[in-house]
Each structure stands twice: as C-alpha cells, then as structure tokens.
C-alpha cells in the first residue's frame, strides 16, 4: 500500500479523517476500464441484485431512478478503482444518495445492505477481467476495491443519518406548530384537522386524551411516558411538555399507566378540534401534581379549574363518567338518577325510599348500581360533590 501525496494531504468533506488511496495494479485498472465500456449491462445486473434486497420496492424507488443512480455510482467507483482522481465527485454523489434515500423513507438497514453489497458485486464483475497475478497483487486489488466501496459507504451512511436528524427536527417543528394552533383553537376545517392528526401520529376520528407534564416533574413525565407508551411523542407547547393519546384505545391497564404519570389529566374533549377547550384546565391540573408517580385528574381536582374552560371540561368529564349510565334504557336511567338525587339531598336511605315510594333495599340496589356504572359512590362526600356537578 502507498499513500499518494495529493490524496494523503486532502481531508474528506465529512469528518476529519484523511482519505488514503490504495495502490492499483495494472490488472485491476484494465478490468475496471473494461467494465466502464459495458456499463449499461452492469447497471442492469446491479438493478436485479438490488431488487432482491428488502426495502427497494419499485413503488418506493423506480427502475429509472435506480438505474440513474447506480450508473453514476458504479462509474465513479470503477474510475476510483482504476486510479482516476474522482474522490470529490464520489464523495459528493454518495452524500447526495444518502440524503435522498433518507427523504424517500428507505430504512437505513436496507440502504446499508445495498452499499455493502457493492464490494461483492464489483469483485465478481472485475475478477473475470483480471490478468492472473500473484498473491501480493491480488491483495492489492482487493484493497483497491475495498477502498472505493468503503469511501462510498461511509459518505452514504453519514449523509443519511444527518438528513434523518434534520427531518426529525423539521417534523418536530411542524408538530409543535400544529399543536399550538390546535391548542389556540385556530384549526377547525376538516382537511386541516386530518392533516394535523396525520402529522401527530393520530387517527382523524381518535378520542383525544391530552396530558400536560407537571412543571416540577418534566423529566419523570418523559421517561414514564416512554416506558408506558413507547409510541407516544412528547411535544412542547407554550413552555409545557405535552402528549396526546387515543383514549378510545386505552384499557384498564392503559388508564392505570396514564394515572401513574406526573401530569394534568383533563377529560377527553372528543376530538382534535376541541382540544383547545380543555387546554387551560389541563395546565391547571398539571400544577396540582404532588408526586412523580401520580397525575392529577379532573374528577379529583375539578375545584382547581373553576374558571376558564370549566364548563366544557365538566361536559367532557360527564361524557366519560356517565357513558355506561347513558347506555341504559331511559326509564332505568331516570330511576337511578332520581334515587341518587334524593339521596344526595337527604343523606338518608329511609327518607329516599319514602320519597320514591319504594323499599329501602331497592334504594340500596340502585345506589350500588350507580356506583358500578360510574365509579362514583354517593355515600363518599367528594364523589357526592362530583355527582351533583355532573347531574346538574
């Protein structure tokens, strides 16, 4: 191996490592020149090899684009192997491919499989063209091919990673912008809401649950959210950490995980278009959090939100709590509500039974049934206050 002086002194356009040129034998130079003369056939063979790899579907990258990029790359690689001064062109084009494939959404693993395949592909193409040589010359030829492919691979990978990071920054900026518009009530049209839902990773018809991190526990909120809901994203809006979940997909365990997060947990507003209605309440609830392992729900802290957004939050909370009760036939629902109202006024099973002309056991059964359906017990003072709020 020798270091060519012009190349040894020139830095790569990425990183700080010097590029080292490998000695190219007359044999490998002849083989590379021969393949350059039949580049069209080489491109067709290369396309067939790439199509066998995962991720390179024609719907993602067309044959025309694949042929165009492979022609340019193979030409530069063969010229590099032949000893031509194409380091700058190869570096620039490799970086362009990395950025382009990142924008196209091609998985990095699929991209690296392809560029790593280049060594084997070129070796198999060049070996038949080589003049039989000794072991030392064979080693030099292997290193010459490896040098070209390694340069190409490193530039593709670094450009892909850099572009992916930029895309994530752009996406996060777009999500933050859309979220702030949603929270301010600026997004109302159906098409805009659909676009916002897609950008935020939600279904357009999702029942949205807004979580606002407690100011004192932002780090714990982020780490807890990653453990509980790995797919959820944390956004920043007006200085607060915010996450959006689809409450319609939460089972009992999911709700338990939600309640373990140090966050303000307002009622689900119903849709993205109504998110701004509960935003003020959510921020106030976040300030009620006193532990890194428990959130502040509206049902437990509604007295802290007795101003802006309160009426809307109450209606949303009622929809959540009374959902199973509302599914009952009208007469059954009316009997339960009447029994609860009379009991809340008097606090007496006996007086309630007299007022409704029914047996005391009937009153007890109705109260128990109400608790089963709503999770609120009329005999518990705080629950009783919440029930009066919801049955107003």
PEDA-V829190 format. One record per residue. SS is DSSP state (H for helix, E for strand, - for the rest). PSI is psi in whole degrees, 0 to 359 (* if undefined). OMEGA is omega in radians with two decimals (NA if undefined). Layout:
{{SS | PSI | OMEGA} {SS | PSI | OMEGA}}
This chain:
{{- | 140 | 3.04} {- | 154 | 3.09} {- | 114 | 3.11} {- | 131 | -2.99} {H | 313 | -3.12} {H | 322 | -3.11} {H | 323 | -3.12} {H | 333 | -3.11} {- | 352 | -3.06} {- | 131 | 3.10} {E | 152 | 3.03} {- | 154 | 3.11} {- | 349 | 3.04} {- | 140 | 3.12} {- | 192 | -3.10} {- | 4 | -3.08} {- | 141 | 3.04} {E | 145 | 3.07} {- | 129 | -3.09} {- | 123 | 3.11} {- | 137 | 3.09} {- | 151 | 3.07} {- | 134 | 3.11} {- | 129 | -3.13} {- | 163 | 3.08} {H | 327 | -3.11} {H | 311 | -3.09} {H | 328 | 3.07} {H | 315 | 3.10} {H | 317 | -3.12} {H | 318 | -3.14} {H | 318 | 3.12} {H | 322 | 3.13} {H | 319 | 3.13} {H | 328 | 3.08} {H | 327 | 3.14} {H | 339 | 3.09} {- | 44 | -3.08} {H | 328 | -3.12} {H | 314 | 3.12} {H | 323 | -3.14} {H | 321 | 3.12} {H | 318 | 3.14} {H | 316 | 3.11} {H | 321 | -3.13} {H | 317 | 3.12} {H | 318 | 3.12} {H | 321 | 3.13} {H | 321 | -3.12} {H | 320 | -3.11} {H | 341 | 3.10} {- | 349 | -3.13} {- | 149 | 3.14} {- | 144 | 3.06} {- | 334 | -3.08} {- | 63 | 3.10} {- | 145 | 3.11} {- | 332 | 3.12} {- | 335 | 3.13} {- | 316 | 3.13} {- | 115 | -3.04} {- | 161 | 3.09} {H | 321 | -3.11} {H | 315 | -3.14} {H | 320 | 3.14} {H | 319 | 3.11} {H | 320 | -3.10} {H | 312 | -3.11} {H | 319 | -3.13} {H | 326 | 3.10} {H | 314 | -3.11} {H | 315 | -3.10} {H | 313 | -3.13} {H | 321 | 3.10} {H | 313 | -3.14} {H | 321 | 3.12} {H | 316 | -3.14} {H | 321 | 3.10} {H | 322 | 3.10} {H | 317 | 3.12} {H | 325 | -3.13} {H | 351 | 3.08} {- | 5 | 3.12} {- | 155 | 3.14} {- | 79 | -3.09} {- | 21 | -3.09} {H | 314 | -3.10} {H | 315 | -3.14} {H | 318 | -3.14} {H | 317 | 3.12} {H | 312 | -3.10} {H | 317 | -3.10} {H | 324 | 3.09} {H | 317 | 3.10} {H | 321 | 3.13} {H | 319 | 3.10} {H | 316 | 3.12} {H | 314 | 3.14} {H | 318 | -3.10} {H | 317 | -3.13} {H | 328 | 3.06} {H | 317 | 3.12} {H | 328 | -3.14} {- | 353 | 3.10} {- | 15 | 3.10} {- | 129 | 3.12} {- | 142 | -3.13} {H | 323 | -3.14} {H | 318 | 3.12} {H | 319 | 3.14} {H | 315 | -3.11} {H | 327 | 3.07} {H | 321 | -3.10} {H | 310 | -3.08} {H | 330 | 3.08} {H | 336 | 3.09} {H | 340 | -3.05} {H | 323 | -3.12} {H | 309 | -3.13} {H | 319 | -3.12} {H | 312 | -3.12} {H | 320 | 3.14} {H | 315 | 3.14} {H | 330 | 3.13} {H | 327 | -3.02} {H | 330 | -3.06} {H | 314 | -3.13} {- | 338 | -3.11} {- | 345 | -3.05} {- | 147 | 2.99} {- | 133 | 3.14} {- | 133 | -3.06} {- | 174 | 3.13} {- | 176 | -3.08} {H | 321 | -3.10} {H | 316 | 3.14} {H | 324 | 3.10} {H | 317 | 3.12} {H | 319 | 3.12} {H | 322 | 3.14} {H | 320 | 3.09} {H | 316 | -3.13} {H | 325 | 3.12} {H | 317 | 3.11} {H | 316 | -3.14} {H | 321 | 3.13} {H | 315 | -3.13} {H | 314 | -3.11} {H | 322 | 3.14} {H | 319 | 3.08} {H | 312 | 3.14} {H | 313 | -3.09} {H | 313 | -3.08} {H | 321 | -3.13} {H | 321 | 3.09} {H | 312 | -3.08} {H | 313 | -3.10} {H | 320 | 3.12} {H | 321 | 3.11} {H | 313 | -3.11} {H | 317 | 3.14} {H | 317 | -3.14} {H | 322 | 3.10} {H | 319 | 3.09} {H | 320 | 3.11} {H | 319 | 3.11} {H | 320 | 3.11} {H | 321 | 3.10} {H | 318 | 3.13} {H | 317 | 3.14} {H | 317 | 3.14} {H | 322 | 3.09} {H | 319 | 3.11} {H | 317 | 3.12} {H | 318 | 3.12} {H | 319 | 3.12} {H | 314 | -3.14} {H | 319 | -3.12} {H | 318 | 3.14} {H | 324 | 3.08} {H | 322 | 3.10} {H | 317 | -3.10} {H | 338 | 3.09} {- | 357 | 3.12} {- | 18 | -3.10} {- | 341 | -3.09} {- | 115 | -3.09} {- | 326 | -3.06} {- | 147 | -3.05} {H | 317 | -3.13} {H | 320 | 3.12} {H | 320 | 3.12} {H | 321 | 3.12} {H | 318 | 3.11} {H | 318 | 3.14} {H | 318 | 3.12} {H | 317 | -3.14} {H | 316 | -3.13} {H | 328 | -3.11} {- | 3 | 3.09} {- | 31 | -3.11} {- | 158 | 3.02} {- | 143 | -3.11} {- | 330 | -3.10} {- | 15 | -3.10} {- | 146 | 3.02} {- | 109 | -2.90} {E | 135 | 2.98} {E | 119 | -3.13} {E | 126 | 3.08} {E | 130 | 3.12} {E | 122 | -3.09} {E | 141 | 3.03} {- | 133 | -3.10} {H | 327 | -3.09} {H | 351 | -3.03} {H | 41 | -3.10} {H | 318 | 3.13} {H | 317 | 3.13} {H | 325 | 3.10} {H | 313 | -3.12} {H | 313 | -3.13} {H | 321 | 3.12} {H | 322 | 3.12} {H | 320 | 3.11} {H | 321 | 3.14} {H | 317 | -3.03} {H | 321 | -3.08} {- | 80 | -3.04} {- | 333 | -3.10} {- | 347 | -3.08} {- | 147 | 3.13} {- | 143 | 3.03} {E | 127 | 3.12} {E | 165 | 3.08} {E | 127 | 3.13} {E | 122 | 3.13} {- | 40 | 3.08} {- | 2 | -3.12} {E | 145 | 3.02} {E | 130 | -3.01} {E | 144 | 3.03} {E | 148 | 3.11} {E | 130 | 3.09} {E | 159 | 3.03} {E | 103 | -3.07} {H | 338 | 3.12} {H | 343 | -3.13} {H | 3 | -3.11} {- | 125 | 3.01} {- | 189 | -3.10} {H | 319 | 3.13} {H | 323 | 3.12} {H | 318 | 3.10} {H | 325 | 3.09} {H | 320 | 3.11} {H | 321 | 3.10} {H | 314 | -3.08} {H | 345 | 3.11} {- | 357 | -3.14} {- | 140 | 3.12} {- | 80 | -3.04} {E | 157 | 2.95} {E | 129 | -3.05} {E | 91 | 3.12} {- | 170 | 3.04} {- | 153 | 3.09} {- | 125 | -3.10} {- | 343 | 3.11} {- | 316 | -3.12} {- | 169 | 3.12} {H | 324 | -3.12} {H | 342 | -3.13} {H | 11 | -3.06} {H | 323 | -3.09} {H | 339 | -3.11} {H | 326 | -3.08} {H | 359 | -3.12} {H | 311 | 3.13} {H | 320 | 3.13} {H | 318 | -3.13} {H | 319 | -3.14} {H | 323 | 3.11} {H | 320 | 3.10} {H | 323 | 3.14} {H | 327 | -3.14} {- | 352 | 3.10} {- | 352 | -3.11} {- | 132 | -3.11} {- | 4 | -3.10} {E | 149 | 3.09} {- | 356 | -3.05} {- | 12 | -3.14} {E | 138 | 3.12} {- | 179 | 3.10} {E | 109 | -3.13} {E | 153 | -3.14} {H | 321 | -3.10} {H | 336 | -3.13} {H | 343 | -3.03} {H | 28 | -3.05} {H | 337 | -3.13} {H | 343 | 3.13} {H | 356 | -3.07} {H | 34 | -3.06} {- | 51 | 3.03} {- | 236 | -3.03} {- | 130 | 3.09} {- | 0 | -3.04} {H | 312 | -3.08} {H | 318 | 3.13} {H | 319 | 3.14} {H | 322 | 3.11} {H | 317 | -3.14} {H | 319 | 3.12} {H | 320 | 3.12} {H | 320 | 3.10} {H | 318 | 3.13} {H | 323 | 3.13} {H | 310 | -3.00} {H | 321 | -3.03} {- | 9 | -3.06} {H | 311 | -3.11} {H | 327 | 3.08} {H | 319 | -3.13} {H | 342 | -3.14} {- | 349 | 3.13} {- | 158 | 3.00} {- | 153 | -3.01} {H | 317 | -3.09} {H | 322 | 3.13} {H | 319 | 3.12} {H | 319 | -3.13} {H | 320 | 3.13} {H | 316 | -3.13} {H | 315 | -3.12} {H | 319 | 3.12} {H | 318 | 3.12} {H | 316 | -3.13} {H | 317 | -3.14} {H | 314 | 3.14} {H | 321 | -3.14} {H | 321 | 3.14} {H | 329 | 3.12} {H | 318 | -3.00} {H | 329 | -3.04} {- | 14 | -3.06} {- | 127 | 3.07} {H | 318 | -3.09} {H | 313 | -3.13} {H | 325 | 3.10} {H | 319 | 3.13} {H | 323 | 3.11} {H | 318 | -3.11} {H | 328 | -3.09} {H | 1 | 3.12} {- | 49 | 3.11} {- | 166 | -3.11} {- | 151 | 3.14} {H | 327 | 3.10} {H | 326 | 3.09} {H | 319 | 3.09} {H | 314 | 3.13} {H | 317 | 3.14} {H | 320 | -3.13} {H | 319 | 3.11} {H | 319 | 3.11} {H | 320 | 3.14} {H | 320 | 3.11} {H | 318 | 3.13} {H | 320 | 3.10} {H | 319 | -3.04} {H | 330 | -3.02} {H | 340 | -3.04} {- | 5 | -3.14} {- | 131 | -3.11} {- | 115 | -3.13} {- | 340 | -3.13} {- | 349 | 3.11} {- | 124 | -3.04} {H | 312 | -3.12} {H | 317 | 3.09} {H | 322 | 3.14} {H | 319 | 3.11} {H | 318 | 3.13} {H | 321 | 3.13} {H | 316 | 3.12} {H | 324 | 3.12} {H | 319 | -3.08} {H | 336 | -3.13} {- | 14 | -3.05} {- | * | NA}}
